[in-house]
Every structure is written in C-alpha cells, then in structure tokens.
Amino acid sequence: MKRIAIDMDDVIADAAGRFIEYAQLRLGKTIAPVDLHNRTWAEVAGVQPEIVRAWLFEEGFFRGMKVIADSQEVIKKLSEKYEIFIVSAATEFPNSLKEKLEWLNEHFPFISWTHTVFCGHKYMIQTDYLIDDHEKNLIRFPGKPILFTAGHNMHLDQYTRVNNWKEAEKMFLS
C-alpha cells in the first residue's frame, strides 16, 4: 500500500484563516485571503514579524483553526486506498503539539495517533507522497512532492500542485 504524508497548517487546518481572524481581533485590520498572496502575515498586517510570531505561541491559536474544505471527506476516501500519515512541524511551537493532536482527534478521528508525526524536518519521512504548502518541506523530500496551494506559494511552479482537496481526490483516486 502506498503512503501519503499530509501537512496540517494551510493544508487541512486553515492557518491563514486563523491569522485573518487574529488580525481583525488584535489589530482591527480586515484582511482578505488574496492579500496573503506571496506576502508574509506580518507584511500584510503591517506589523513587525515578532508580533505575528507571538500569536503562534499563544494557547488556543492552533486549536481554533477551521478545517480546510473537503479535506475530511477526501482524506477518509484516500485512507481506504493509501496509508495516510499526518505530518506537522509542530515541535517549533510547544502549545501546538497538544492542540494539534486534540484538533486531529476532533476533526479526523479516523486517523490514529500511530499515524501522526510531529517533527522538525519532513525530509526524514518515508512516504511515497507529501502534500504540503511549504517549499522548504518539499525540496528535500525523497518521494513525490505535491504542493497544496496557499497564498504564500502562488509564485512556485516547479512542483505538481493541487489547489484544493477535490483536485487531490482526482489526482489520487481517478
């Protein structure tokens, strides 16, 4: 059975949406998803990067993310044909470890803790595919990298890209 590793933030968990929510609540700024195209969160918010980075260390930031559209349904279908691993570089943010595990248990209960990997670098993961939104995770991945579209990666064109989970479903199940 082939294996697929799937990232969390901006792939199954709406990190960009959470940032937009925090920018509104904390800074009073209204930001549209298109504003994030090829820009950092701090650039869009017009604040120092340390301000936005501090949000990632706050309790509740990761736990409160919404689910990316169609990800639950499609990943459930994929799990019938592929061995699925959720792989997240969560170790950088201590609160995210517990919060991401709780979030996964709530929204993806069909994925066992035995198939959840929190790590620093993803190139050590031995799967056939990696679906991720960051080039830094795809560039050294030994299997087939799949770029999941997010505002910050619109400029990349050297990877196979999926724009949403319905496209991923077609790619893997057609």
PyMOL CGO cylinders between C-alpha atoms (Angstrom):
from pymol import cmd
from pymol.cgo import CYLINDER

trace = [
    CYLINDER, 0.00, 0.00, 0.00, 1.40, 3.38, -0.96, 0.3, 1, 1, 1, 1, 1, 1,
    CYLINDER, 1.40, 3.38, -0.96, 1.77, 6.06, 1.71, 0.3, 1, 1, 1, 1, 1, 1,
    CYLINDER, 1.77, 6.06, 1.71, 0.77, 9.72, 1.70, 0.3, 1, 1, 1, 1, 1, 1,
    CYLINDER, 0.77, 9.72, 1.70, 2.08, 12.21, 4.25, 0.3, 1, 1, 1, 1, 1, 1,
    CYLINDER, 2.08, 12.21, 4.25, -0.17, 15.24, 4.70, 0.3, 1, 1, 1, 1, 1, 1,
    CYLINDER, -0.17, 15.24, 4.70, 0.81, 18.50, 6.36, 0.3, 1, 1, 1, 1, 1, 1,
    CYLINDER, 0.81, 18.50, 6.36, -1.60, 20.29, 8.71, 0.3, 1, 1, 1, 1, 1, 1,
    CYLINDER, -1.60, 20.29, 8.71, -1.32, 24.09, 8.58, 0.3, 1, 1, 1, 1, 1, 1,
    CYLINDER, -1.32, 24.09, 8.58, -2.84, 25.54, 5.39, 0.3, 1, 1, 1, 1, 1, 1,
    CYLINDER, -2.84, 25.54, 5.39, -3.40, 22.02, 4.05, 0.3, 1, 1, 1, 1, 1, 1,
    CYLINDER, -3.40, 22.02, 4.05, -6.05, 20.56, 6.36, 0.3, 1, 1, 1, 1, 1, 1,
    CYLINDER, -6.05, 20.56, 6.36, -6.14, 23.31, 9.04, 0.3, 1, 1, 1, 1, 1, 1,
    CYLINDER, -6.14, 23.31, 9.04, -6.88, 26.87, 7.95, 0.3, 1, 1, 1, 1, 1, 1,
    CYLINDER, -6.88, 26.87, 7.95, -3.87, 28.72, 9.41, 0.3, 1, 1, 1, 1, 1, 1,
    CYLINDER, -3.87, 28.72, 9.41, -4.34, 31.65, 7.03, 0.3, 1, 1, 1, 1, 1, 1,
    CYLINDER, -4.34, 31.65, 7.03, -7.95, 31.99, 8.17, 0.3, 1, 1, 1, 1, 1, 1,
    CYLINDER, -7.95, 31.99, 8.17, -6.81, 31.94, 11.79, 0.3, 1, 1, 1, 1, 1, 1,
    CYLINDER, -6.81, 31.94, 11.79, -4.30, 34.71, 11.05, 0.3, 1, 1, 1, 1, 1, 1,
    CYLINDER, -4.30, 34.71, 11.05, -7.03, 36.76, 9.37, 0.3, 1, 1, 1, 1, 1, 1,
    CYLINDER, -7.03, 36.76, 9.37, -9.22, 36.26, 12.44, 0.3, 1, 1, 1, 1, 1, 1,
    CYLINDER, -9.22, 36.26, 12.44, -6.40, 37.33, 14.82, 0.3, 1, 1, 1, 1, 1, 1,
    CYLINDER, -6.40, 37.33, 14.82, -5.54, 40.37, 12.66, 0.3, 1, 1, 1, 1, 1, 1,
    CYLINDER, -5.54, 40.37, 12.66, -9.14, 41.52, 12.94, 0.3, 1, 1, 1, 1, 1, 1,
    CYLINDER, -9.14, 41.52, 12.94, -9.41, 40.84, 16.68, 0.3, 1, 1, 1, 1, 1, 1,
    CYLINDER, -9.41, 40.84, 16.68, -5.96, 42.05, 17.73, 0.3, 1, 1, 1, 1, 1, 1,
    CYLINDER, -5.96, 42.05, 17.73, -5.17, 44.75, 15.21, 0.3, 1, 1, 1, 1, 1, 1,
    CYLINDER, -5.17, 44.75, 15.21, -8.57, 45.80, 13.90, 0.3, 1, 1, 1, 1, 1, 1,
    CYLINDER, -8.57, 45.80, 13.90, -7.40, 45.03, 10.35, 0.3, 1, 1, 1, 1, 1, 1,
    CYLINDER, -7.40, 45.03, 10.35, -9.63, 43.48, 7.72, 0.3, 1, 1, 1, 1, 1, 1,
    CYLINDER, -9.63, 43.48, 7.72, -7.60, 41.18, 5.53, 0.3, 1, 1, 1, 1, 1, 1,
    CYLINDER, -7.60, 41.18, 5.53, -8.82, 39.13, 2.58, 0.3, 1, 1, 1, 1, 1, 1,
    CYLINDER, -8.82, 39.13, 2.58, -7.21, 35.79, 1.66, 0.3, 1, 1, 1, 1, 1, 1,
    CYLINDER, -7.21, 35.79, 1.66, -6.00, 37.28, -1.64, 0.3, 1, 1, 1, 1, 1, 1,
    CYLINDER, -6.00, 37.28, -1.64, -3.98, 39.83, 0.36, 0.3, 1, 1, 1, 1, 1, 1,
    CYLINDER, -3.98, 39.83, 0.36, -1.76, 36.96, 1.51, 0.3, 1, 1, 1, 1, 1, 1,
    CYLINDER, -1.76, 36.96, 1.51, -0.58, 36.05, -1.98, 0.3, 1, 1, 1, 1, 1, 1,
    CYLINDER, -0.58, 36.05, -1.98, 3.21, 35.87, -1.91, 0.3, 1, 1, 1, 1, 1, 1,
    CYLINDER, 3.21, 35.87, -1.91, 3.43, 38.01, 1.23, 0.3, 1, 1, 1, 1, 1, 1,
    CYLINDER, 3.43, 38.01, 1.23, 4.11, 37.15, 4.84, 0.3, 1, 1, 1, 1, 1, 1,
    CYLINDER, 4.11, 37.15, 4.84, 1.46, 37.56, 7.50, 0.3, 1, 1, 1, 1, 1, 1,
    CYLINDER, 1.46, 37.56, 7.50, 3.45, 40.40, 9.08, 0.3, 1, 1, 1, 1, 1, 1,
    CYLINDER, 3.45, 40.40, 9.08, 3.75, 42.25, 5.75, 0.3, 1, 1, 1, 1, 1, 1,
    CYLINDER, 3.75, 42.25, 5.75, 0.02, 42.02, 5.18, 0.3, 1, 1, 1, 1, 1, 1,
    CYLINDER, 0.02, 42.02, 5.18, -0.77, 43.14, 8.74, 0.3, 1, 1, 1, 1, 1, 1,
    CYLINDER, -0.77, 43.14, 8.74, 1.79, 45.96, 8.57, 0.3, 1, 1, 1, 1, 1, 1,
    CYLINDER, 1.79, 45.96, 8.57, 3.44, 44.94, 11.84, 0.3, 1, 1, 1, 1, 1, 1,
    CYLINDER, 3.44, 44.94, 11.84, 6.80, 43.60, 12.97, 0.3, 1, 1, 1, 1, 1, 1,
    CYLINDER, 6.80, 43.60, 12.97, 7.17, 39.83, 12.38, 0.3, 1, 1, 1, 1, 1, 1,
    CYLINDER, 7.17, 39.83, 12.38, 7.66, 39.27, 16.13, 0.3, 1, 1, 1, 1, 1, 1,
    CYLINDER, 7.66, 39.27, 16.13, 4.08, 40.39, 16.80, 0.3, 1, 1, 1, 1, 1, 1,
    CYLINDER, 4.08, 40.39, 16.80, 2.58, 37.82, 14.47, 0.3, 1, 1, 1, 1, 1, 1,
    CYLINDER, 2.58, 37.82, 14.47, 5.05, 35.13, 15.54, 0.3, 1, 1, 1, 1, 1, 1,
    CYLINDER, 5.05, 35.13, 15.54, 3.98, 35.62, 19.17, 0.3, 1, 1, 1, 1, 1, 1,
    CYLINDER, 3.98, 35.62, 19.17, 0.45, 34.53, 18.22, 0.3, 1, 1, 1, 1, 1, 1,
    CYLINDER, 0.45, 34.53, 18.22, 1.86, 31.10, 17.33, 0.3, 1, 1, 1, 1, 1, 1,
    CYLINDER, 1.86, 31.10, 17.33, 2.96, 30.65, 20.94, 0.3, 1, 1, 1, 1, 1, 1,
    CYLINDER, 2.96, 30.65, 20.94, -0.41, 31.59, 22.42, 0.3, 1, 1, 1, 1, 1, 1,
    CYLINDER, -0.41, 31.59, 22.42, -2.67, 28.95, 23.88, 0.3, 1, 1, 1, 1, 1, 1,
    CYLINDER, -2.67, 28.95, 23.88, -5.61, 28.31, 21.57, 0.3, 1, 1, 1, 1, 1, 1,
    CYLINDER, -5.61, 28.31, 21.57, -4.11, 29.57, 18.31, 0.3, 1, 1, 1, 1, 1, 1,
    CYLINDER, -4.11, 29.57, 18.31, -3.76, 26.12, 16.72, 0.3, 1, 1, 1, 1, 1, 1,
    CYLINDER, -3.76, 26.12, 16.72, -6.77, 24.55, 18.44, 0.3, 1, 1, 1, 1, 1, 1,
    CYLINDER, -6.77, 24.55, 18.44, -9.10, 27.19, 16.99, 0.3, 1, 1, 1, 1, 1, 1,
    CYLINDER, -9.10, 27.19, 16.99, -8.31, 26.65, 13.32, 0.3, 1, 1, 1, 1, 1, 1,
    CYLINDER, -8.31, 26.65, 13.32, -11.12, 25.71, 10.98, 0.3, 1, 1, 1, 1, 1, 1,
    CYLINDER, -11.12, 25.71, 10.98, -10.94, 22.66, 8.73, 0.3, 1, 1, 1, 1, 1, 1,
    CYLINDER, -10.94, 22.66, 8.73, -9.96, 23.19, 5.08, 0.3, 1, 1, 1, 1, 1, 1,
    CYLINDER, -9.96, 23.19, 5.08, -12.92, 22.49, 2.79, 0.3, 1, 1, 1, 1, 1, 1,
    CYLINDER, -12.92, 22.49, 2.79, -13.40, 18.87, 1.69, 0.3, 1, 1, 1, 1, 1, 1,
    CYLINDER, -13.40, 18.87, 1.69, -10.27, 17.64, 3.49, 0.3, 1, 1, 1, 1, 1, 1,
    CYLINDER, -10.27, 17.64, 3.49, -12.12, 15.34, 5.90, 0.3, 1, 1, 1, 1, 1, 1,
    CYLINDER, -12.12, 15.34, 5.90, -14.18, 13.64, 3.21, 0.3, 1, 1, 1, 1, 1, 1,
    CYLINDER, -14.18, 13.64, 3.21, -11.32, 13.26, 0.74, 0.3, 1, 1, 1, 1, 1, 1,
    CYLINDER, -11.32, 13.26, 0.74, -8.74, 12.05, 3.27, 0.3, 1, 1, 1, 1, 1, 1,
    CYLINDER, -8.74, 12.05, 3.27, -11.25, 9.47, 4.56, 0.3, 1, 1, 1, 1, 1, 1,
    CYLINDER, -11.25, 9.47, 4.56, -11.59, 8.18, 0.97, 0.3, 1, 1, 1, 1, 1, 1,
    CYLINDER, -11.59, 8.18, 0.97, -7.80, 8.25, 0.48, 0.3, 1, 1, 1, 1, 1, 1,
    CYLINDER, -7.80, 8.25, 0.48, -7.35, 6.19, 3.65, 0.3, 1, 1, 1, 1, 1, 1,
    CYLINDER, -7.35, 6.19, 3.65, -9.21, 3.32, 2.00, 0.3, 1, 1, 1, 1, 1, 1,
    CYLINDER, -9.21, 3.32, 2.00, -6.56, 3.07, -0.73, 0.3, 1, 1, 1, 1, 1, 1,
    CYLINDER, -6.56, 3.07, -0.73, -3.42, 4.63, 0.85, 0.3, 1, 1, 1, 1, 1, 1,
    CYLINDER, -3.42, 4.63, 0.85, -1.76, 4.60, 4.23, 0.3, 1, 1, 1, 1, 1, 1,
    CYLINDER, -1.76, 4.60, 4.23, -2.20, 8.17, 5.49, 0.3, 1, 1, 1, 1, 1, 1,
    CYLINDER, -2.20, 8.17, 5.49, 0.15, 9.99, 7.86, 0.3, 1, 1, 1, 1, 1, 1,
    CYLINDER, 0.15, 9.99, 7.86, -0.40, 13.48, 9.22, 0.3, 1, 1, 1, 1, 1, 1,
    CYLINDER, -0.40, 13.48, 9.22, 3.00, 15.16, 9.43, 0.3, 1, 1, 1, 1, 1, 1,
    CYLINDER, 3.00, 15.16, 9.43, 3.45, 18.55, 11.06, 0.3, 1, 1, 1, 1, 1, 1,
    CYLINDER, 3.45, 18.55, 11.06, 6.50, 20.58, 12.00, 0.3, 1, 1, 1, 1, 1, 1,
    CYLINDER, 6.50, 20.58, 12.00, 4.77, 21.26, 15.31, 0.3, 1, 1, 1, 1, 1, 1,
    CYLINDER, 4.77, 21.26, 15.31, 7.82, 20.99, 17.55, 0.3, 1, 1, 1, 1, 1, 1,
    CYLINDER, 7.82, 20.99, 17.55, 8.75, 24.64, 16.97, 0.3, 1, 1, 1, 1, 1, 1,
    CYLINDER, 8.75, 24.64, 16.97, 5.68, 25.81, 18.89, 0.3, 1, 1, 1, 1, 1, 1,
    CYLINDER, 5.68, 25.81, 18.89, 5.21, 23.95, 22.20, 0.3, 1, 1, 1, 1, 1, 1,
    CYLINDER, 5.21, 23.95, 22.20, 1.47, 24.64, 22.58, 0.3, 1, 1, 1, 1, 1, 1,
    CYLINDER, 1.47, 24.64, 22.58, 0.81, 23.33, 19.10, 0.3, 1, 1, 1, 1, 1, 1,
    CYLINDER, 0.81, 23.33, 19.10, 1.75, 19.74, 19.99, 0.3, 1, 1, 1, 1, 1, 1,
    CYLINDER, 1.75, 19.74, 19.99, -1.20, 19.22, 22.34, 0.3, 1, 1, 1, 1, 1, 1,
    CYLINDER, -1.20, 19.22, 22.34, -3.55, 21.47, 20.41, 0.3, 1, 1, 1, 1, 1, 1,
    CYLINDER, -3.55, 21.47, 20.41, -2.86, 19.84, 17.06, 0.3, 1, 1, 1, 1, 1, 1,
    CYLINDER, -2.86, 19.84, 17.06, -3.37, 16.37, 18.49, 0.3, 1, 1, 1, 1, 1, 1,
    CYLINDER, -3.37, 16.37, 18.49, -6.69, 17.44, 20.06, 0.3, 1, 1, 1, 1, 1, 1,
    CYLINDER, -6.69, 17.44, 20.06, -7.70, 19.14, 16.78, 0.3, 1, 1, 1, 1, 1, 1,
    CYLINDER, -7.70, 19.14, 16.78, -6.91, 15.98, 14.79, 0.3, 1, 1, 1, 1, 1, 1,
    CYLINDER, -6.91, 15.98, 14.79, -8.83, 13.79, 17.23, 0.3, 1, 1, 1, 1, 1, 1,
    CYLINDER, -8.83, 13.79, 17.23, -11.87, 16.04, 16.85, 0.3, 1, 1, 1, 1, 1, 1,
    CYLINDER, -11.87, 16.04, 16.85, -11.82, 16.60, 13.09, 0.3, 1, 1, 1, 1, 1, 1,
    CYLINDER, -11.82, 16.60, 13.09, -10.05, 13.47, 11.77, 0.3, 1, 1, 1, 1, 1, 1,
    CYLINDER, -10.05, 13.47, 11.77, -10.91, 10.74, 14.29, 0.3, 1, 1, 1, 1, 1, 1,
    CYLINDER, -10.91, 10.74, 14.29, -10.26, 8.06, 11.67, 0.3, 1, 1, 1, 1, 1, 1,
    CYLINDER, -10.26, 8.06, 11.67, -6.52, 8.90, 11.72, 0.3, 1, 1, 1, 1, 1, 1,
    CYLINDER, -6.52, 8.90, 11.72, -4.81, 7.08, 14.55, 0.3, 1, 1, 1, 1, 1, 1,
    CYLINDER, -4.81, 7.08, 14.55, -2.20, 8.62, 16.83, 0.3, 1, 1, 1, 1, 1, 1,
    CYLINDER, -2.20, 8.62, 16.83, 0.13, 5.98, 15.33, 0.3, 1, 1, 1, 1, 1, 1,
    CYLINDER, 0.13, 5.98, 15.33, -0.16, 7.83, 12.01, 0.3, 1, 1, 1, 1, 1, 1,
    CYLINDER, -0.16, 7.83, 12.01, 0.52, 11.30, 13.41, 0.3, 1, 1, 1, 1, 1, 1,
    CYLINDER, 0.52, 11.30, 13.41, 4.08, 12.60, 13.25, 0.3, 1, 1, 1, 1, 1, 1,
    CYLINDER, 4.08, 12.60, 13.25, 5.25, 15.83, 14.87, 0.3, 1, 1, 1, 1, 1, 1,
    CYLINDER, 5.25, 15.83, 14.87, 8.76, 16.68, 13.76, 0.3, 1, 1, 1, 1, 1, 1,
    CYLINDER, 8.76, 16.68, 13.76, 11.14, 19.45, 12.85, 0.3, 1, 1, 1, 1, 1, 1,
    CYLINDER, 11.14, 19.45, 12.85, 12.12, 18.42, 9.31, 0.3, 1, 1, 1, 1, 1, 1,
    CYLINDER, 12.12, 18.42, 9.31, 9.91, 16.40, 7.00, 0.3, 1, 1, 1, 1, 1, 1,
    CYLINDER, 9.91, 16.40, 7.00, 12.60, 15.06, 4.67, 0.3, 1, 1, 1, 1, 1, 1,
    CYLINDER, 12.60, 15.06, 4.67, 13.08, 12.14, 7.07, 0.3, 1, 1, 1, 1, 1, 1,
    CYLINDER, 13.08, 12.14, 7.07, 9.52, 10.94, 6.43, 0.3, 1, 1, 1, 1, 1, 1,
    CYLINDER, 9.52, 10.94, 6.43, 9.46, 7.80, 4.29, 0.3, 1, 1, 1, 1, 1, 1,
    CYLINDER, 9.46, 7.80, 4.29, 6.26, 8.01, 2.29, 0.3, 1, 1, 1, 1, 1, 1,
    CYLINDER, 6.26, 8.01, 2.29, 5.54, 7.93, -1.42, 0.3, 1, 1, 1, 1, 1, 1,
    CYLINDER, 5.54, 7.93, -1.42, 3.93, 11.38, -1.44, 0.3, 1, 1, 1, 1, 1, 1,
    CYLINDER, 3.93, 11.38, -1.44, 4.00, 14.53, 0.68, 0.3, 1, 1, 1, 1, 1, 1,
    CYLINDER, 4.00, 14.53, 0.68, 1.19, 17.08, 0.36, 0.3, 1, 1, 1, 1, 1, 1,
    CYLINDER, 1.19, 17.08, 0.36, 2.48, 20.34, 1.84, 0.3, 1, 1, 1, 1, 1, 1,
    CYLINDER, 2.48, 20.34, 1.84, 2.16, 24.09, 1.32, 0.3, 1, 1, 1, 1, 1, 1,
    CYLINDER, 2.16, 24.09, 1.32, 5.81, 24.99, 2.01, 0.3, 1, 1, 1, 1, 1, 1,
    CYLINDER, 5.81, 24.99, 2.01, 8.64, 24.51, -0.45, 0.3, 1, 1, 1, 1, 1, 1,
    CYLINDER, 8.64, 24.51, -0.45, 11.12, 24.05, 2.43, 0.3, 1, 1, 1, 1, 1, 1,
    CYLINDER, 11.12, 24.05, 2.43, 9.35, 20.77, 3.23, 0.3, 1, 1, 1, 1, 1, 1,
    CYLINDER, 9.35, 20.77, 3.23, 9.06, 19.58, -0.36, 0.3, 1, 1, 1, 1, 1, 1,
    CYLINDER, 9.06, 19.58, -0.36, 12.52, 20.41, -1.68, 0.3, 1, 1, 1, 1, 1, 1,
    CYLINDER, 12.52, 20.41, -1.68, 14.38, 17.61, 0.14, 0.3, 1, 1, 1, 1, 1, 1,
    CYLINDER, 14.38, 17.61, 0.14, 11.50, 15.14, 0.36, 0.3, 1, 1, 1, 1, 1, 1,
    CYLINDER, 11.50, 15.14, 0.36, 12.64, 11.83, -1.17, 0.3, 1, 1, 1, 1, 1, 1,
    CYLINDER, 12.64, 11.83, -1.17, 9.21, 10.84, -2.53, 0.3, 1, 1, 1, 1, 1, 1,
    CYLINDER, 9.21, 10.84, -2.53, 6.84, 12.71, -4.86, 0.3, 1, 1, 1, 1, 1, 1,
    CYLINDER, 6.84, 12.71, -4.86, 6.20, 16.25, -3.54, 0.3, 1, 1, 1, 1, 1, 1,
    CYLINDER, 6.20, 16.25, -3.54, 2.72, 17.74, -4.04, 0.3, 1, 1, 1, 1, 1, 1,
    CYLINDER, 2.72, 17.74, -4.04, 2.30, 21.48, -3.44, 0.3, 1, 1, 1, 1, 1, 1,
    CYLINDER, 2.30, 21.48, -3.44, -1.00, 22.42, -1.82, 0.3, 1, 1, 1, 1, 1, 1,
    CYLINDER, -1.00, 22.42, -1.82, -1.97, 25.93, -2.90, 0.3, 1, 1, 1, 1, 1, 1,
    CYLINDER, -1.97, 25.93, -2.90, -1.76, 28.63, -0.23, 0.3, 1, 1, 1, 1, 1, 1,
    CYLINDER, -1.76, 28.63, -0.23, -1.37, 32.38, -0.51, 0.3, 1, 1, 1, 1, 1, 1,
    CYLINDER, -1.37, 32.38, -0.51, 2.34, 32.29, 0.25, 0.3, 1, 1, 1, 1, 1, 1,
    CYLINDER, 2.34, 32.29, 0.25, 3.22, 29.78, -2.50, 0.3, 1, 1, 1, 1, 1, 1,
    CYLINDER, 3.22, 29.78, -2.50, 1.47, 31.23, -5.55, 0.3, 1, 1, 1, 1, 1, 1,
    CYLINDER, 1.47, 31.23, -5.55, 4.84, 32.04, -7.18, 0.3, 1, 1, 1, 1, 1, 1,
    CYLINDER, 4.84, 32.04, -7.18, 6.06, 28.43, -7.16, 0.3, 1, 1, 1, 1, 1, 1,
    CYLINDER, 6.06, 28.43, -7.16, 5.73, 26.44, -10.37, 0.3, 1, 1, 1, 1, 1, 1,
    CYLINDER, 5.73, 26.44, -10.37, 8.27, 23.62, -10.10, 0.3, 1, 1, 1, 1, 1, 1,
    CYLINDER, 8.27, 23.62, -10.10, 6.00, 21.20, -8.21, 0.3, 1, 1, 1, 1, 1, 1,
    CYLINDER, 6.00, 21.20, -8.21, 2.90, 19.25, -9.03, 0.3, 1, 1, 1, 1, 1, 1,
    CYLINDER, 2.90, 19.25, -9.03, 0.18, 21.43, -7.50, 0.3, 1, 1, 1, 1, 1, 1,
    CYLINDER, 0.18, 21.43, -7.50, -3.28, 20.80, -6.13, 0.3, 1, 1, 1, 1, 1, 1,
    CYLINDER, -3.28, 20.80, -6.13, -5.45, 23.83, -5.45, 0.3, 1, 1, 1, 1, 1, 1,
    CYLINDER, -5.45, 23.83, -5.45, -7.94, 22.09, -3.17, 0.3, 1, 1, 1, 1, 1, 1,
    CYLINDER, -7.94, 22.09, -3.17, -8.96, 18.69, -1.82, 0.3, 1, 1, 1, 1, 1, 1,
    CYLINDER, -8.96, 18.69, -1.82, -11.28, 17.90, -4.75, 0.3, 1, 1, 1, 1, 1, 1,
    CYLINDER, -11.28, 17.90, -4.75, -8.25, 18.18, -7.06, 0.3, 1, 1, 1, 1, 1, 1,
    CYLINDER, -8.25, 18.18, -7.06, -6.26, 15.94, -4.71, 0.3, 1, 1, 1, 1, 1, 1,
    CYLINDER, -6.26, 15.94, -4.71, -9.09, 13.42, -4.82, 0.3, 1, 1, 1, 1, 1, 1,
    CYLINDER, -9.09, 13.42, -4.82, -8.97, 13.36, -8.63, 0.3, 1, 1, 1, 1, 1, 1,
    CYLINDER, -8.97, 13.36, -8.63, -5.18, 13.03, -8.59, 0.3, 1, 1, 1, 1, 1, 1,
    CYLINDER, -5.18, 13.03, -8.59, -5.06, 10.09, -6.22, 0.3, 1, 1, 1, 1, 1, 1,
    CYLINDER, -5.06, 10.09, -6.22, -8.37, 8.30, -6.82, 0.3, 1, 1, 1, 1, 1, 1,
    CYLINDER, -8.37, 8.30, -6.82, -9.06, 8.66, -10.55, 0.3, 1, 1, 1, 1, 1, 1,
]
cmd.load_cgo(trace, "trace")
